[in-house]
Amino acid sequence: MPSKGKHRRTKVRSLTRGFIAVGTGGAALALPLIGATTAAAAQPAAAEKAATSAAAAPAAAKKAGPTTYSVVAGDSLSKIADAHSVSSWKKLYQDNREVIGDDPSLIHPGLKLTIGAKAEPKAKAKAKPKAKATPASERADRSETRTAVAKTTTYTNDLDGWIKESLAIMAEHGIPGTYEGIHRNIMRESSGNPMAINNWDSNAAAGTPSKGLLQVIQPTFAAYHVPGTSLDSYDPVANITAACNYAADRYGSIDNVNGPY
């Protein structure tokens, strides 16, 4: 006997499995639900859109190109190279030599440098017809050619290359010194670390800590800086060359230095 007061609730079937009967006489037309069809069709469209976006990302990245940097007061090629992830100040100089000129230390506020590519060469004036060469002028031309070749020599960006480049600059300026003498003093002073700094001795206490490969204080670096090298005392070549210039003035040569100097 059925219990009183209880009624079975009619179940509602899912619309996704339903049909709509149209007309009379028992004929029925099965109509698929629009919502399900639309959702199914949207999935490939969304996937296609995502694939297109993913493909566009590398294309957009490839469009990134060289940038232009305007030099400000206090800049050096070494500082700019570090700030813009250039492999070395020499690479930055090589790319912008046409803009900077023969002396990499002569950069000035407002100078436009190209980062990430070679700078466009300056427009050159129309060449004048060459005068007929004389024996004296031919000798001068050969001398200039040898000097130009020496200046375009590339050196490795390591201790060996820094010492060899410094020796080449020292030879141009008549500063004595040998590879062995420079290397021996560098290993004693900084162990070959161009960013070494002494923050504990009397120089540091006076506010002028010794810096770089040959541990030169800033006043000494400024006094014995050699033209054609960086004005940054941490620059390896500039540091070596200034230190050797100082040692030549005080001791006759860096080769004569065998301890603190």
VEXPA-496211 format. One record per residue (C-alpha): residue number from 1; residue in three letters; x, y, z. Coordinates in Angstrom, 1 decimal. Example, Ala and Ser with C-alpha at 12.3 -4.5 7.8 and 13.67 -1.06 7.14 Angstrom:
<recs>
<k=1 r=ala x=12.3 y=-4.5 z=7.8>
<k=2 r=ser x=13.7 y=-1.1 z=7.1>
</recs>
This chain:
<recs>
<k=1 r=met x=0.0 y=0.0 z=0.0>
<k=2 r=pro x=1.5 y=3.3 z=-1.1>
<k=3 r=ser x=2.5 y=5.7 z=1.7>
<k=4 r=lys x=0.5 y=8.8 z=1.9>
<k=5 r=gly x=2.0 y=12.2 z=1.2>
<k=6 r=lys x=4.9 y=11.0 z=-0.9>
<k=7 r=his x=5.1 y=11.9 z=-4.6>
<k=8 r=arg x=7.7 y=11.0 z=-7.1>
<k=9 r=arg x=9.3 y=14.0 z=-8.7>
<k=10 r=thr x=9.4 y=13.8 z=-12.4>
<k=11 r=lys x=13.0 y=13.7 z=-13.7>
<k=12 r=val x=14.0 y=16.4 z=-16.2>
<k=13 r=arg x=16.1 y=15.0 z=-18.9>
<k=14 r=ser x=19.2 y=16.8 z=-20.1>
<k=15 r=leu x=18.5 y=19.1 z=-23.0>
<k=16 r=thr x=21.5 y=17.8 z=-24.8>
<k=17 r=arg x=19.8 y=14.4 z=-25.3>
<k=18 r=gly x=16.3 y=15.8 z=-26.1>
<k=19 r=phe x=14.4 y=16.1 z=-29.4>
<k=20 r=ile x=11.7 y=18.5 z=-30.4>
<k=21 r=ala x=8.6 y=17.0 z=-32.1>
<k=22 r=val x=7.1 y=19.0 z=-34.8>
<k=23 r=gly x=3.8 y=18.5 z=-36.6>
<k=24 r=thr x=1.1 y=15.8 z=-36.2>
<k=25 r=gly x=0.6 y=12.2 z=-37.1>
<k=26 r=gly x=3.6 y=10.9 z=-35.1>
<k=27 r=ala x=6.2 y=12.3 z=-37.5>
<k=28 r=ala x=9.1 y=13.9 z=-35.6>
<k=29 r=leu x=12.0 y=16.0 z=-36.7>
<k=30 r=ala x=15.1 y=15.6 z=-34.6>
<k=31 r=leu x=16.8 y=19.0 z=-34.1>
<k=32 r=pro x=20.3 y=19.1 z=-32.6>
<k=33 r=leu x=20.6 y=21.8 z=-29.9>
<k=34 r=ile x=22.2 y=25.0 z=-31.1>
<k=35 r=gly x=24.3 y=25.6 z=-27.9>
<k=36 r=ala x=26.1 y=22.2 z=-28.2>
<k=37 r=thr x=26.9 y=22.8 z=-31.8>
<k=38 r=thr x=28.2 y=26.3 z=-31.3>
<k=39 r=ala x=30.4 y=25.2 z=-28.4>
<k=40 r=ala x=31.9 y=22.3 z=-30.5>
<k=41 r=ala x=32.6 y=24.6 z=-33.4>
<k=42 r=ala x=34.2 y=27.3 z=-31.1>
<k=43 r=gln x=36.9 y=24.9 z=-29.9>
<k=44 r=pro x=38.8 y=24.6 z=-33.2>
<k=45 r=ala x=38.4 y=28.4 z=-33.7>
<k=46 r=ala x=39.9 y=29.1 z=-30.3>
<k=47 r=ala x=42.7 y=26.7 z=-30.9>
<k=48 r=glu x=43.4 y=28.2 z=-34.3>
<k=49 r=lys x=43.5 y=31.7 z=-32.8>
<k=50 r=ala x=45.9 y=30.5 z=-30.1>
<k=51 r=ala x=48.2 y=29.0 z=-32.7>
<k=52 r=thr x=48.2 y=32.2 z=-34.7>
<k=53 r=ser x=49.1 y=34.2 z=-31.6>
<k=54 r=ala x=51.9 y=31.8 z=-30.7>
<k=55 r=ala x=53.3 y=32.0 z=-34.3>
<k=56 r=ala x=53.1 y=35.8 z=-34.2>
<k=57 r=ala x=55.2 y=36.0 z=-31.0>
<k=58 r=pro x=58.5 y=34.9 z=-32.5>
<k=59 r=ala x=57.9 y=37.1 z=-35.5>
<k=60 r=ala x=57.4 y=40.1 z=-33.2>
<k=61 r=ala x=60.6 y=39.2 z=-31.3>
<k=62 r=lys x=62.6 y=39.1 z=-34.6>
<k=63 r=lys x=61.6 y=42.7 z=-35.3>
<k=64 r=ala x=63.6 y=43.9 z=-32.3>
<k=65 r=gly x=66.7 y=45.6 z=-33.8>
<k=66 r=pro x=69.6 y=47.9 z=-32.9>
<k=67 r=thr x=69.0 y=50.8 z=-30.6>
<k=68 r=thr x=70.6 y=54.3 z=-30.4>
<k=69 r=tyr x=72.1 y=55.5 z=-27.1>
<k=70 r=ser x=73.0 y=59.2 z=-26.4>
<k=71 r=val x=76.1 y=59.6 z=-24.3>
<k=72 r=val x=75.7 y=61.5 z=-21.0>
<k=73 r=ala x=78.2 y=63.1 z=-18.7>
<k=74 r=gly x=80.3 y=60.5 z=-16.7>
<k=75 r=asp x=79.8 y=57.8 z=-19.3>
<k=76 r=ser x=82.6 y=55.5 z=-20.6>
<k=77 r=leu x=82.4 y=52.8 z=-23.2>
<k=78 r=ser x=83.0 y=50.2 z=-20.5>
<k=79 r=lys x=80.0 y=51.5 z=-18.4>
<k=80 r=ile x=77.7 y=51.8 z=-21.5>
<k=81 r=ala x=78.7 y=48.2 z=-22.6>
<k=82 r=asp x=77.9 y=46.8 z=-19.2>
<k=83 r=ala x=74.5 y=48.7 z=-19.0>
<k=84 r=his x=73.4 y=47.4 z=-22.4>
<k=85 r=ser x=74.8 y=43.8 z=-22.2>
<k=86 r=val x=77.4 y=44.3 z=-24.9>
<k=87 r=ser x=80.1 y=41.7 z=-24.7>
<k=88 r=ser x=82.9 y=44.3 z=-24.1>
<k=89 r=trp x=83.7 y=47.9 z=-24.5>
<k=90 r=lys x=85.9 y=47.0 z=-27.4>
<k=91 r=lys x=83.0 y=45.5 z=-29.3>
<k=92 r=leu x=81.0 y=48.7 z=-28.7>
<k=93 r=tyr x=84.0 y=50.7 z=-29.9>
<k=94 r=gln x=84.4 y=48.6 z=-33.0>
<k=95 r=asp x=80.8 y=49.1 z=-33.9>
<k=96 r=asn x=80.9 y=52.8 z=-33.4>
<k=97 r=arg x=84.5 y=53.6 z=-34.5>
<k=98 r=glu x=83.2 y=55.7 z=-37.5>
<k=99 r=val x=81.3 y=57.9 z=-35.0>
<k=100 r=ile x=83.8 y=58.0 z=-32.1>
<k=101 r=gly x=87.1 y=58.3 z=-34.1>
<k=102 r=asp x=90.5 y=56.8 z=-33.3>
<k=103 r=asp x=90.5 y=57.6 z=-29.6>
<k=104 r=pro x=87.9 y=55.4 z=-27.7>
<k=105 r=ser x=88.2 y=57.7 z=-24.6>
<k=106 r=leu x=87.0 y=60.8 z=-26.5>
<k=107 r=ile x=83.3 y=60.3 z=-26.1>
<k=108 r=his x=81.2 y=63.4 z=-25.2>
<k=109 r=pro x=77.7 y=64.0 z=-24.0>
<k=110 r=gly x=75.2 y=64.0 z=-26.9>
<k=111 r=leu x=77.3 y=61.6 z=-29.0>
<k=112 r=lys x=74.9 y=59.0 z=-30.6>
<k=113 r=leu x=76.1 y=55.4 z=-30.3>
<k=114 r=thr x=74.5 y=52.4 z=-32.0>
<k=115 r=ile x=73.9 y=49.4 z=-29.7>
<k=116 r=gly x=73.6 y=46.0 z=-31.3>
<k=117 r=ala x=74.9 y=46.8 z=-34.8>
<k=118 r=lys x=77.6 y=48.7 z=-36.6>
<k=119 r=ala x=77.0 y=52.4 z=-36.8>
<k=120 r=glu x=76.4 y=54.0 z=-40.2>
<k=121 r=pro x=79.7 y=55.6 z=-41.4>
<k=122 r=lys x=79.9 y=59.3 z=-41.5>
<k=123 r=ala x=79.3 y=60.9 z=-44.9>
<k=124 r=lys x=82.7 y=61.4 z=-46.5>
<k=125 r=ala x=83.7 y=64.4 z=-48.5>
<k=126 r=lys x=84.5 y=63.8 z=-52.2>
<k=127 r=ala x=88.0 y=62.7 z=-52.5>
<k=128 r=lys x=90.4 y=65.2 z=-54.1>
<k=129 r=pro x=92.6 y=63.9 z=-56.9>
<k=130 r=lys x=95.9 y=62.5 z=-55.5>
<k=131 r=ala x=99.0 y=64.3 z=-56.2>
<k=132 r=lys x=101.8 y=62.5 z=-57.9>
<k=133 r=ala x=103.7 y=60.5 z=-55.3>
<k=134 r=thr x=107.3 y=61.3 z=-54.5>
<k=135 r=pro x=109.8 y=59.0 z=-52.8>
<k=136 r=ala x=109.4 y=60.9 z=-49.5>
<k=137 r=ser x=105.6 y=60.8 z=-49.7>
<k=138 r=glu x=105.7 y=57.1 z=-50.5>
<k=139 r=arg x=107.8 y=56.4 z=-47.4>
<k=140 r=ala x=105.3 y=58.5 z=-45.3>
<k=141 r=asp x=102.4 y=56.5 z=-46.8>
<k=142 r=arg x=104.1 y=53.2 z=-45.9>
<k=143 r=ser x=104.7 y=54.5 z=-42.3>
<k=144 r=glu x=101.0 y=55.5 z=-42.0>
<k=145 r=thr x=99.9 y=52.1 z=-43.3>
<k=146 r=arg x=102.0 y=50.2 z=-40.7>
<k=147 r=thr x=100.6 y=52.4 z=-38.0>
<k=148 r=ala x=97.0 y=51.8 z=-39.2>
<k=149 r=val x=97.6 y=48.0 z=-39.3>
<k=150 r=ala x=99.0 y=48.1 z=-35.7>
<k=151 r=lys x=95.9 y=50.0 z=-34.5>
<k=152 r=thr x=93.5 y=47.5 z=-36.1>
<k=153 r=thr x=95.2 y=44.5 z=-34.5>
<k=154 r=thr x=92.6 y=42.5 z=-32.4>
<k=155 r=tyr x=93.5 y=41.2 z=-29.0>
<k=156 r=thr x=91.7 y=38.5 z=-26.9>
<k=157 r=asn x=89.5 y=39.8 z=-24.1>
<k=158 r=asp x=91.5 y=38.2 z=-21.3>
<k=159 r=leu x=94.7 y=38.8 z=-19.3>
<k=160 r=asp x=97.0 y=37.8 z=-22.1>
<k=161 r=gly x=95.2 y=40.1 z=-24.6>
<k=162 r=trp x=95.1 y=43.0 z=-22.2>
<k=163 r=ile x=98.9 y=42.8 z=-21.5>
<k=164 r=lys x=99.7 y=42.5 z=-25.2>
<k=165 r=glu x=97.5 y=45.5 z=-26.1>
<k=166 r=ser x=99.0 y=47.6 z=-23.3>
<k=167 r=leu x=102.5 y=46.7 z=-24.5>
<k=168 r=ala x=101.6 y=47.9 z=-28.0>
<k=169 r=ile x=100.3 y=51.2 z=-26.7>
<k=170 r=met x=103.4 y=51.6 z=-24.4>
<k=171 r=ala x=105.6 y=51.1 z=-27.4>
<k=172 r=glu x=103.9 y=53.9 z=-29.2>
<k=173 r=his x=104.5 y=56.2 z=-26.2>
<k=174 r=gly x=108.0 y=55.1 z=-25.3>
<k=175 r=ile x=107.0 y=53.5 z=-22.0>
<k=176 r=pro x=109.3 y=50.6 z=-21.0>
<k=177 r=gly x=108.2 y=47.3 z=-19.7>
<k=178 r=thr x=107.9 y=43.6 z=-20.6>
<k=179 r=tyr x=105.2 y=41.0 z=-20.6>
<k=180 r=glu x=106.9 y=39.1 z=-17.8>
<k=181 r=gly x=107.2 y=42.2 z=-15.6>
<k=182 r=ile x=103.6 y=43.2 z=-16.1>
<k=183 r=his x=102.2 y=39.7 z=-15.6>
<k=184 r=arg x=104.3 y=39.2 z=-12.4>
<k=185 r=asn x=103.0 y=42.4 z=-10.8>
<k=186 r=ile x=99.4 y=41.8 z=-11.8>
<k=187 r=met x=99.3 y=38.4 z=-10.2>
<k=188 r=arg x=100.7 y=39.9 z=-7.0>
<k=189 r=glu x=98.4 y=42.9 z=-6.9>
<k=190 r=ser x=95.1 y=41.5 z=-8.1>
<k=191 r=ser x=95.5 y=37.8 z=-9.2>
<k=192 r=gly x=94.3 y=38.9 z=-12.6>
<k=193 r=asn x=90.9 y=40.3 z=-11.5>
<k=194 r=pro x=90.3 y=43.7 z=-13.3>
<k=195 r=met x=87.6 y=44.6 z=-10.8>
<k=196 r=ala x=89.7 y=44.1 z=-7.7>
<k=197 r=ile x=89.6 y=46.9 z=-5.1>
<k=198 r=asn x=91.4 y=47.4 z=-1.8>
<k=199 r=asn x=89.1 y=48.8 z=0.8>
<k=200 r=trp x=91.2 y=48.4 z=3.9>
<k=201 r=asp x=94.7 y=50.0 z=3.5>
<k=202 r=ser x=95.8 y=53.6 z=4.1>
<k=203 r=asn x=94.8 y=54.7 z=0.6>
<k=204 r=ala x=91.3 y=53.4 z=1.2>
<k=205 r=ala x=91.1 y=55.1 z=4.6>
<k=206 r=ala x=92.0 y=58.4 z=2.8>
<k=207 r=gly x=89.2 y=57.8 z=0.3>
<k=208 r=thr x=91.3 y=56.7 z=-2.7>
<k=209 r=pro x=91.2 y=52.9 z=-2.7>
<k=210 r=ser x=93.5 y=51.0 z=-5.1>
<k=211 r=lys x=91.7 y=49.6 z=-8.1>
<k=212 r=gly x=92.1 y=47.3 z=-11.0>
<k=213 r=leu x=94.7 y=44.8 z=-12.3>
<k=214 r=leu x=97.7 y=46.8 z=-11.0>
<k=215 r=gln x=95.9 y=48.4 z=-8.0>
<k=216 r=val x=96.2 y=52.1 z=-9.0>
<k=217 r=ile x=94.6 y=54.9 z=-6.9>
<k=218 r=gln x=92.5 y=57.4 z=-8.9>
<k=219 r=pro x=94.9 y=60.4 z=-8.5>
<k=220 r=thr x=97.8 y=58.3 z=-9.9>
<k=221 r=phe x=95.6 y=56.9 z=-12.7>
<k=222 r=ala x=94.6 y=60.5 z=-13.7>
<k=223 r=ala x=98.1 y=61.8 z=-13.6>
<k=224 r=tyr x=99.6 y=59.0 z=-15.6>
<k=225 r=his x=96.7 y=58.1 z=-17.9>
<k=226 r=val x=97.9 y=57.4 z=-21.4>
<k=227 r=pro x=96.0 y=59.0 z=-24.3>
<k=228 r=gly x=94.1 y=56.5 z=-26.5>
<k=229 r=thr x=93.0 y=54.4 z=-23.5>
<k=230 r=ser x=89.8 y=54.5 z=-21.5>
<k=231 r=leu x=89.3 y=57.1 z=-18.7>
<k=232 r=asp x=87.8 y=54.3 z=-16.6>
<k=233 r=ser x=90.5 y=53.1 z=-14.1>
<k=234 r=tyr x=88.9 y=49.7 z=-14.0>
<k=235 r=asp x=89.5 y=49.2 z=-17.7>
<k=236 r=pro x=92.2 y=46.5 z=-17.9>
<k=237 r=val x=94.3 y=48.1 z=-20.7>
<k=238 r=ala x=94.0 y=51.7 z=-19.3>
<k=239 r=asn x=94.9 y=50.4 z=-15.8>
<k=240 r=ile x=98.0 y=48.5 z=-17.0>
<k=241 r=thr x=99.2 y=51.3 z=-19.2>
<k=242 r=ala x=98.8 y=54.0 z=-16.6>
<k=243 r=ala x=100.5 y=51.9 z=-13.9>
<k=244 r=cys x=103.4 y=51.1 z=-16.2>
<k=245 r=asn x=103.7 y=54.8 z=-17.1>
<k=246 r=tyr x=103.8 y=55.6 z=-13.3>
<k=247 r=ala x=106.3 y=52.8 z=-12.6>
<k=248 r=ala x=108.6 y=54.0 z=-15.5>
<k=249 r=asp x=108.6 y=57.5 z=-14.0>
<k=250 r=arg x=109.3 y=56.4 z=-10.5>
<k=251 r=tyr x=111.3 y=53.1 z=-10.8>
<k=252 r=gly x=112.5 y=53.2 z=-14.4>
<k=253 r=ser x=110.2 y=50.3 z=-15.5>
<k=254 r=ile x=107.5 y=48.1 z=-14.2>
<k=255 r=asp x=110.1 y=45.3 z=-14.5>
<k=256 r=asn x=112.0 y=46.9 z=-11.6>
<k=257 r=val x=108.9 y=46.6 z=-9.3>
<k=258 r=asn x=108.9 y=43.5 z=-7.1>
<k=259 r=gly x=106.6 y=44.6 z=-4.3>
<k=260 r=pro x=104.2 y=47.4 z=-3.2>
<k=261 r=tyr x=104.9 y=50.5 z=-5.3>
</recs>
